[in-house]
Amino acid sequence: MDILICDDEQLAVARLTRLVTQLGHQVVATVNHGLQVIESVKQKKPDVVLLDIQMPEMDGLACAQMLSQMQPMPAIIFCTAYSEHALEAIQARANGYLLKPIELQELKTALDQVTELNQAQMTTLEKEQIMEEKVQRQQIVAKTYRGVELIPIENIYYFLADQKYVTVRHKNGSVLIDETLKDLESELAERFVRIHRNALVAQEYIDGLEMVSSGQYQVRIREIPEKLSVSRRHLAALREKMQNL
């Protein structure tokens, strides 16, 4: 992990630097008071701040309060000679409170806890991202001369690409949107099937395939008269999809 050390005593800084290095972490900066911490955190973005409490200009508790407002907030471990500030440290969202002289094993335990917390947070974020990706939008947003239109996905027959825009054919007509077929296909793969490099069709509205010439097919779409061409490249996959409908 990247660690920032803040202490106004040079001997304490030197000792903490040695311990952090022994534990296999990297000291990205050392500073003397809270104001310097804020600037260094913005520049260096450390994972952890080892923070003294009694310092000039801005003490550690005031500094921790400011750090708690930052996004992302670094983990804070107080390293102090004073035991009476533990409650205030908790209120400042500190991740640890070590009393000087700090021993190697104590620092290791505190940093290991921060590592476990970070891993748990990452796991939670990854799960949330997966869940978010699984939740498909229920409407397509289109800007028209009437304003903003919301078109329910279940009302859409097909998407047809034409140069930089995509036509959305739906139960009440058609609109243009500024999206790509590739993105729409990726997001709506469970409901739409690619039939051509320029077309996606809603599986639930596919009425059948018909041959128009040797090796050339088109799709019939329920409820509307339009028929869309099927490319040879996508014909086999379309037939497979239709067998499962």
Protein Blocks (a to p, Z undefined) as FASTA:
>chain_A
ZZddddfbfklmmmmmmmmmmnopacfbdcfbfklmmmmmmmnopabdcddfbdghiafk
lmmmmmmmpccddddddddfbfklmmmmmmnopabdcdddddfklmmmmmmmmmmmmmmm
mmmmmmmmmmmmmmccfbdcdddfkbpadddfklpfbdcdehjbccdddfkbcadddddf
klmmmmmmmmpccfbfkbccdfklpgbdcdfbehiacdddehiabdcdddfklmmmmmmm
mmmZZ
